[in-house]
Amino acid sequence: GVNQKMVARALEWLDVQPEDRVLDLFCGMGNFTLPLATQAASVVGVEGVPALVEKGQQNARLNGLQNVTFYHENLEEDVTKQPWAKNGFDKVLLDPARAGAAGVMQQIIKLEPIRIVYVSCNPATLARDSEALLKAGYTIARLAMLDMFPHTGHLESMVLFSRVK
């Protein structure tokens, strides 16, 4: 379906390598986290809703994925201080709700990933959050619109940001 296509594209854009550490923010039950774990050295999924974190952990177990960990965190607070963030991340994926991710943009910048894929259902918050990354020296490398809900006005946007060397 459309979701599988979106996940496949996100993985392709992140260019996940076997040695990569990947951070998945607003990870939900692991829609992106679990597929990422099949390609990366390790994946951390962070989500603000405890029930979703539990589902993610269950899904990882069911899929026999040992290299993925899920954490329940308030994403408005600085998660870069958490023990799981101390080794940094090569790639970051985020798929926030309509309110966007204003609270985590500076944290992502602090982690200095090489690539960031931002999946968004709200062009206004995507534009606002993108500005922080562009100011921090990232460029927009790719952009796609995905029609997740045909015959409605809802489009998902996906943007790939790369860090300028």
Buried (B, 14 or more C-beta within 10 A) or exposed (E): EEEEEBBEBBBEBBBBEEEBBBBBBBBBBBBBBBBBBEBBBBBBBBBBEEEBBBBBBEBBEEEEBEBBBBBBBEBEEBBBEEEBBEEEBBBBBBBBEEEBBEBBBEBBBBBEBBBBBBBBBBEEBBEBBBEBBEEBEBEEEEEBEBEBEEEEEEBBBBBBBBBEE
